[in-house]
Amino acid sequence: MIRIENISKMYKTKTGGFLALDNVSLNVEKGDIYGVIGLSGAGKSTLVRCINLLERPTEGKVFIEGQEITAMDEKDLRKIRQSLGMIFQDFNLLMQRNVLDNIKFPLEIAKTDKKTAEKRAEDLLKLVGLEEKSNSYPAQLSGGQKQRVAIARALANNPKVLLCDEATSALDPVTTLSILNLLKDINEKLGVTIIIITHEMKVVETICNKVAVIESARIVKDGLTKDLINHFEEVNQ
């Protein structure tokens, strides 16, 4: 589904350069809920942004369903990006638009006809359990409700992959669990492959079937979540 081959990302700074990713490789299979866990500054957010080329790797290749997107021009890349939904820690909702119009926004960009877009947005509101909030504005919503709207918006164009960059970091534990349960439900019902960037092991334990641990710009361990949890428990005994 997603194959990352030996990607590195170097940022230029006034003092020289900063290596955010160092020869990272990953393989995410269709239907996975794949966690990438690491401390702040380890490189995990850069990694997720390299998957959809919001950041272009300095070296290496990214493949989605066998297609090398790092070799694509902007026109072809725009098409591929429609199959990649993304949600963020700070929601990124349009404050001047109500909930329904926020969800419709990607469909407007894709030039979907109004009737189809309206129906799609309403269906997604039901999926995330917010059908009664269609005319509310982001300022009237709780953090958990805002993230549900952001998830619905990310699903608008029927993506095959959902990229979640610290999607629950701003939420309390109870709300976090409800969002994780929603993501698991989306994975099972819609068959969407999910990549979750997090610094919380509890998130990985709750929802991810596989996980990679990133430290100082490198993947130091990856595999089945249960195997890695057992490994860390043995190390800490």
C-alpha positions in Angstrom: 0.0 0.0 0.0 2.6 2.5 1.1 6.3 1.8 0.8 9.0 4.3 1.9 12.5 3.5 0.7 15.5 5.1 2.3 14.2 8.6 2.7 16.2 11.4 4.2 15.2 15.0 4.8 17.7 17.7 5.4 16.7 21.3 6.3 19.0 24.1 5.6 19.7 26.4 8.6 21.8 29.5 9.1 24.4 27.3 10.8 24.5 24.6 8.1 21.9 21.8 8.0 19.6 19.8 10.2 18.9 16.1 9.4 15.2 15.5 10.3 15.1 12.0 8.7 18.0 9.7 8.2 17.6 6.8 5.7 14.1 5.8 6.9 12.2 2.8 5.3 8.7 1.6 6.1 6.1 -0.7 4.6 2.5 -0.1 5.4 0.0 -2.7 4.2 -3.6 -2.2 3.1 -5.9 -2.1 6.1 -3.2 -1.5 8.7 -3.5 1.0 11.5 0.2 1.8 11.7 1.6 3.8 14.5 4.8 5.9 14.4 5.8 6.8 17.9 8.7 9.0 19.1 9.6 12.0 21.3 9.1 15.6 20.2 11.8 16.4 17.5 12.4 12.7 16.6 11.2 13.3 13.0 7.8 11.7 13.1 5.8 14.7 11.8 8.4 15.2 9.0 7.9 11.6 8.1 4.1 11.8 7.7 4.5 15.0 5.7 6.9 13.2 3.4 4.3 10.5 2.7 2.0 13.0 0.9 5.0 15.2 -0.2 3.9 18.2 1.8 7.6 17.9 2.4 9.8 16.5 -0.4 12.5 14.1 0.8 16.0 15.2 0.1 16.8 11.5 -0.8 14.8 8.3 -1.2 11.5 7.2 -2.7 7.8 7.0 -1.6 5.4 4.6 -3.3 1.6 4.5 -3.0 0.0 1.4 -4.5 3.1 0.7 -6.5 3.3 4.2 -7.9 6.4 6.3 -7.1 4.9 9.6 -6.1 8.4 11.2 -5.6 8.8 11.0 -9.4 5.4 12.6 -10.2 4.8 16.0 -11.5 2.4 18.3 -9.7 -0.6 17.4 -11.8 -0.4 13.7 -11.1 0.5 14.4 -7.5 -2.7 16.3 -7.0 -4.7 13.3 -8.1 -2.8 11.0 -5.7 -3.2 13.5 -2.8 -7.0 13.1 -3.1 -6.5 9.5 -2.0 -4.7 10.7 1.1 -6.7 12.3 3.8 -4.9 14.1 6.7 -5.9 15.3 10.2 -3.9 17.4 12.5 -3.5 18.2 16.2 -5.0 21.7 15.8 -8.0 20.6 13.6 -7.4 23.3 10.9 -11.1 24.0 10.5 -12.3 27.1 8.6 -13.8 29.3 11.3 -16.1 31.3 9.0 -17.8 28.1 7.7 -20.3 26.0 9.5 -19.7 22.2 10.1 -21.4 21.0 6.9 -19.5 23.6 4.7 -16.2 22.6 6.3 -16.8 19.0 5.3 -17.9 20.1 1.8 -14.7 22.2 1.2 -12.5 19.4 -0.3 -15.4 18.4 -2.5 -15.7 22.0 -3.8 -12.0 22.0 -4.6 -12.5 18.7 -6.5 -15.4 20.3 -8.4 -18.0 17.8 -7.1 -21.5 18.9 -8.0 -23.4 20.7 -5.1 -26.1 18.0 -4.6 -23.6 15.2 -4.4 -21.3 17.2 -2.1 -24.2 18.0 0.2 -25.3 14.3 0.4 -21.7 13.2 1.0 -21.2 15.7 3.8 -24.4 14.7 5.5 -23.5 11.0 5.3 -20.1 11.8 6.8 -21.6 13.8 9.6 -23.7 10.7 10.5 -20.6 8.5 10.4 -18.8 10.7 13.0 -21.9 11.2 15.1 -22.5 14.9 14.6 -25.5 15.1 12.4 -27.2 17.6 14.8 -24.2 20.0 14.5 -24.4 20.6 10.7 -25.2 24.3 11.1 -22.9 25.0 14.1 -19.6 26.8 13.7 -16.2 25.5 14.9 -16.1 28.1 17.8 -19.3 26.4 19.2 -17.8 22.9 19.3 -15.7 21.1 21.9 -12.2 19.8 20.9 -13.5 16.3 20.3 -16.3 17.6 18.1 -13.8 19.7 16.1 -11.7 16.6 15.5 -14.7 14.6 14.4 -15.5 17.3 11.9 -11.8 17.3 10.7 -12.0 13.5 10.3 -15.2 13.8 8.3 -13.6 16.4 6.1 -10.5 14.2 5.6 -12.8 11.4 4.4 -14.8 13.6 1.9 -13.0 12.5 -1.2 -13.1 8.8 -0.3 -9.3 8.5 0.6 -7.6 5.1 0.7 -5.3 6.4 3.4 -5.8 8.6 6.5 -2.7 10.3 7.9 -3.1 11.4 11.5 -0.5 13.8 12.9 -0.8 13.9 16.7 -4.6 13.9 16.1 -5.4 13.3 19.8 -2.6 15.3 21.5 -4.9 18.3 22.3 -7.7 16.1 23.8 -8.4 14.7 27.2 -8.2 10.9 27.8 -11.9 10.2 27.5 -12.2 12.2 24.3 -9.0 10.6 23.0 -10.5 7.2 23.5 -13.7 8.1 21.6 -11.7 9.5 18.7 -9.5 6.4 18.6 -12.7 4.2 18.6 -14.1 6.3 15.7 -10.8 5.8 13.7 -10.9 2.0 14.4 -14.6 2.0 13.2 -13.6 3.9 10.0 -10.8 1.4 9.4 -13.1 -1.6 9.7 -16.2 -0.2 7.9 -14.5 1.7 5.1 -11.3 -0.3 4.8 -9.2 2.9 5.1 -5.5 2.4 5.9 -4.5 4.6 8.8 -1.1 6.0 9.8 -1.0 7.5 13.3 1.8 9.8 14.4 2.0 10.0 18.2 4.2 10.3 21.3 1.8 8.3 23.4 2.2 4.6 23.9 -1.4 4.3 25.1 -2.6 5.4 21.6 -0.5 2.7 20.0 -1.7 0.1 22.4 -5.3 1.0 21.9 -5.6 1.1 18.1 -2.4 0.2 16.2 -1.7 -3.3 14.8 1.8 -2.3 13.8 4.2 0.3 15.1 7.6 1.9 14.3 9.7 3.6 16.9 11.6 6.7 15.7 14.5 8.2 17.6 16.9 10.9 16.4 15.6 10.8 12.8 15.9 7.0 12.4 13.5 4.0 12.8 15.1 2.0 15.6 12.4 -0.7 15.8 9.3 -1.7 13.9 6.9 -4.6 13.8 3.6 -5.9 15.3 2.5 -3.8 18.2 2.1 -6.7 20.6 5.7 -7.8 19.9 7.1 -4.4 20.6 5.1 -4.0 23.8 6.4 -7.3 25.0 9.9 -6.2 24.1 9.7 -2.9 26.1 8.1 -4.7 29.1 11.0 -7.2 29.1 13.6 -4.4 28.8 12.0 -2.5 31.7 11.7 -5.4 34.1 
